[in-house]
Amino acid sequence: MPVEFVPALPATANQGTQRNGRAARMTDEAQTLKTRPQTWAIIARRDTKEKASALASNIRRGKSASFNDGRYETATSEQDGMHVIYARYVGPAEAPASF
């Protein structure tokens, strides 16, 4: 699905921030988000809330090679019977703490 940048999240969006970690292979989407850091975009639509939430969570946690080279925030919202996944690139991955 082509990435569709949006000016802001809908008021009903459920948002989360990436933790450390690998989502479905969405290399093009991840690279496109990096061209406009801090800008929300619709990156996918799913038919159930569970599928949308799972994809959003996997992106935040870096559960795929496409999203494990930086920090991403995600949100989900229902629109016209579909569950929309929003994401934005927020910056490089934080370096692990050294002792």
Helices and strands as residue ranges (DSSP letters): E 4-5, E 14-17, H 27-34, E 41-46, H 49-60, G 65-67, E 71-79, E 82-91
